[in-house]
Amino acid sequence: MSRAPLIQRTAMPGLGLSAGITFFMLTLVVALPIGALLWQGANFGLSNIWATINRDRVWAALWLSFRLSFLAACFNLVLGVILAWVLVRYRFPGRRIIDAAVDLPFALPTAVAGIALTALYAPNGVLGGLTNQIGWQIAYTQWGIFLALVFVGLPFVTRTVQPVIEEIETEVEEASATLGASRWHTLRHVIAPMLMPAALTGFALSLARAVGEYGSVIFIAGNIPLRTEIAPLLIVIQLEEYNYDAAGAIGLAMLAISFTMLLFINLIQIWSRRRIGHV
């Protein structure tokens, strides 16, 4: 006698309703804006898009934005993982304050962050005056842009990796040490593989935030064409001149480069998860 299959009841609605709500919101928030950008680019024409992008000023802005965003994301990857590890594994005075301060870039308006960083690192600022004495200017240079991108992207790595570190039992490290493994071997072959998927996710989020960052950068960058001018600023300039086609063309270039970089990162994530599964 066969038994009727049990119906699993959950707090969430059924697949049809959940999928319908999900696809509707994704279409409304993500697909429609991107589709509108692609539609505008199609009307503008590939030849006109290439003519708009193929200028020294545009290439310099794109190279600056993506290069510094990638470097800032790499820096945040290392610093964010270390910071998350310290916050989870150690207890010290002021830990809760530091833990709360990690979320400040989320809550602080980007323009306010840019003004604060400029005030600190300008040649007449508190820290900028000290660095200028040793011949190192931060504000109104690419160093200032890098610093702003690190500031806005660090929480993405820390908050993504932190829950994973909390789930790693200390017994794992103790067992590795008992078997004679050194700290470096344990870190490389035991801890790092478990953190890799979450760390790459945080890296991708930090990179995506940095590529499109505008408010915290324009104040400290100096906005000098061919030197410290970022791609989002070029888009804003074109919009202020009512040149919507040129703004859309630059936006399409950023979209294509960003999509390629994120796709590559996702492929690395898939590879890392499969590698962990085979271990």
C-alpha positions in Angstrom: 0.0 0.0 0.0 1.6 3.2 -1.1 1.6 6.2 1.1 0.6 9.7 -0.1 3.5 12.0 -0.3 3.9 14.4 2.6 3.4 18.1 1.8 6.1 20.2 3.4 4.6 23.3 4.7 6.9 26.3 5.1 6.5 29.9 6.2 7.3 31.1 2.7 4.7 31.0 -0.1 4.9 28.3 -2.9 7.3 28.2 -5.7 5.0 29.8 -8.2 4.2 32.9 -6.1 7.8 33.2 -4.8 9.3 33.0 -8.3 6.7 35.4 -9.6 7.5 38.0 -7.0 11.3 37.5 -7.4 11.2 37.8 -11.2 8.9 40.8 -11.1 11.2 42.7 -8.7 14.3 41.7 -10.6 12.7 42.9 -13.8 11.6 46.2 -12.2 14.9 47.0 -10.4 17.6 45.4 -12.6 16.4 44.2 -16.0 14.5 47.3 -17.1 17.2 49.9 -16.4 19.8 47.7 -18.1 17.4 47.1 -20.9 16.8 50.8 -21.3 20.6 51.4 -21.5 21.0 48.7 -24.1 18.0 50.1 -26.1 19.5 53.5 -26.1 22.9 52.1 -27.2 21.2 50.2 -30.0 19.5 53.4 -31.3 22.7 55.3 -31.0 24.6 52.8 -33.2 27.8 50.8 -32.7 29.8 53.2 -34.8 28.7 56.2 -32.7 29.3 54.3 -29.5 32.8 53.4 -30.6 33.5 57.0 -31.7 32.4 58.2 -28.3 34.5 55.8 -26.3 37.6 55.8 -28.5 39.0 59.0 -27.1 42.0 59.5 -24.9 40.0 61.1 -22.2 37.5 58.3 -22.0 40.0 55.5 -22.1 42.1 57.2 -19.4 39.0 57.6 -17.2 38.0 53.9 -17.7 41.5 52.6 -17.1 41.8 54.7 -13.9 38.4 53.7 -12.6 38.8 49.9 -13.1 42.5 49.8 -12.3 42.1 51.5 -8.9 38.9 49.7 -8.2 40.6 46.4 -8.7 43.6 47.4 -6.6 41.3 48.7 -3.8 39.3 45.5 -3.9 42.5 43.4 -3.6 43.6 45.5 -0.7 40.2 45.1 1.0 40.3 41.4 0.4 43.4 41.0 2.6 42.5 43.7 5.1 38.8 42.7 5.3 39.6 39.0 6.0 42.2 40.0 8.7 39.8 42.4 10.3 36.9 39.8 10.3 39.3 37.2 11.8 40.4 39.6 14.6 36.8 40.6 15.4 35.6 37.0 15.6 38.5 35.2 17.3 39.8 37.8 19.8 38.3 39.7 22.7 39.9 43.0 23.5 38.8 46.4 24.8 37.0 48.4 22.1 36.2 45.4 20.0 32.4 46.3 19.8 33.3 49.9 18.8 35.5 48.7 16.0 32.8 46.2 14.9 30.2 48.9 14.8 32.6 51.3 13.0 33.0 48.8 10.1 29.4 49.6 9.1 30.0 53.4 8.9 30.6 53.4 5.1 27.2 51.8 4.7 25.4 54.5 6.7 27.5 57.5 5.9 26.5 59.5 2.8 29.3 59.1 0.2 29.6 62.9 -0.3 30.1 63.3 3.5 32.8 60.6 3.4 34.5 62.4 0.5 34.5 65.8 2.3 35.9 64.2 5.5 38.7 62.4 3.6 39.6 65.5 1.7 39.7 67.6 4.9 42.0 65.0 6.5 44.3 64.4 3.6 44.4 67.8 1.9 47.8 69.5 1.9 46.6 71.7 4.8 44.8 68.8 6.6 45.8 67.0 9.7 47.2 63.9 8.0 47.8 65.5 4.6 50.2 68.0 6.2 52.2 65.2 7.7 52.5 63.3 4.5 53.4 66.4 2.5 56.4 66.9 4.8 57.8 63.6 3.5 56.9 64.5 -0.1 53.8 62.3 -0.4 50.6 64.0 -1.5 47.4 62.0 -1.1 44.5 64.4 -1.8 44.0 65.4 -5.5 46.0 62.4 -6.7 45.3 58.8 -7.5 46.3 57.9 -4.0 43.3 59.8 -2.8 41.0 58.0 -5.1 42.5 54.6 -3.9 41.9 55.6 -0.3 38.3 56.6 -0.9 37.6 53.3 -2.8 39.2 51.3 0.1 37.0 53.2 2.6 33.7 52.4 0.8 34.5 48.8 -0.1 36.1 47.4 3.1 32.8 46.5 4.9 31.7 44.3 2.0 34.6 41.9 2.5 34.5 42.0 6.3 30.7 41.5 6.7 30.7 38.7 4.0 33.6 36.7 5.6 32.7 37.3 9.3 29.8 34.8 9.5 31.9 32.1 7.8 34.7 32.6 10.3 32.2 32.3 13.2 31.2 28.9 11.9 34.7 27.5 11.8 35.4 25.7 15.0 38.7 26.2 16.7 39.0 22.4 17.0 39.8 22.4 13.2 42.9 24.4 13.8 43.8 22.3 16.9 43.4 19.1 15.0 45.7 20.4 12.2 48.3 21.4 14.8 48.0 18.0 16.5 48.8 16.3 13.2 52.0 18.4 13.0 51.0 21.1 10.6 52.5 24.5 10.9 50.5 27.7 11.2 51.2 28.6 7.6 50.2 25.1 6.4 46.9 25.2 8.4 46.1 28.7 7.1 46.8 27.7 3.5 45.3 24.2 3.3 42.6 24.3 6.0 41.3 27.8 6.7 41.8 29.5 3.3 39.8 26.9 1.3 36.8 27.4 3.7 37.0 31.2 3.4 37.7 31.4 -0.3 34.0 31.4 -1.6 32.9 34.1 0.9 36.1 36.1 0.4 35.6 36.1 -3.4 32.0 37.2 -2.9 33.1 40.1 -0.7 35.8 40.9 -3.3 33.2 41.1 -6.1 30.9 43.3 -4.0 33.8 45.6 -3.1 34.9 45.8 -6.7 31.4 46.5 -7.9 30.9 49.3 -5.4 34.2 50.8 -6.2 33.7 50.9 -10.0 30.5 52.9 -9.7 31.6 55.1 -6.8 31.1 58.8 -7.3 30.3 60.9 -4.2 33.3 60.0 -2.1 35.8 60.3 -5.0 35.1 63.6 -6.7 36.1 65.7 -3.7 39.4 64.0 -3.1 40.3 63.2 -6.7 41.0 66.7 -8.1 39.2 65.6 -11.3 42.1 66.4 -13.7 41.4 65.0 -17.2 43.7 62.2 -18.2 45.1 62.0 -14.6 42.5 61.9 -11.8 39.2 61.9 -13.7 37.0 58.8 -13.1 34.5 57.3 -15.6 31.4 58.1 -13.5 32.3 61.8 -13.5 32.5 61.7 -17.3 29.0 60.3 -17.4 27.7 63.1 -15.1 29.5 65.7 -17.3 27.8 64.4 -20.4 24.4 64.4 -18.7 24.9 68.0 -17.6 25.5 68.8 -21.2 22.3 67.0 -22.2 24.4 64.6 -24.3 22.5 61.5 -23.2 23.8 59.3 -26.1 27.4 59.9 -25.1 26.6 59.2 -21.4 24.9 56.0 -22.4 27.8 55.0 -24.5 30.2 55.4 -21.6 27.8 53.6 -19.4 27.6 50.7 -21.8 31.4 50.5 -21.8 31.4 50.3 -18.0 28.7 47.7 -18.1 30.5 45.5 -20.5 33.8 45.7 -18.6 32.1 45.2 -15.2 30.1 42.2 -16.5 33.3 40.5 -17.8 35.2 41.0 -14.6 32.3 39.8 -12.4 31.8 36.8 -14.7 35.4 35.8 -14.3 35.1 36.2 -10.5 32.0 34.0 -10.5 33.8 31.3 -12.5 36.6 31.4 -9.9 34.0 31.0 -7.1 32.5 28.0 -8.8 35.9 26.4 -9.2 36.8 27.1 -5.5 33.5 25.5 -4.3 34.1 22.4 -6.5 37.6 22.1 -5.2 36.3 22.3 -1.6 33.7 19.6 -2.4 36.4 17.2 -3.7 38.6 17.7 -0.7 
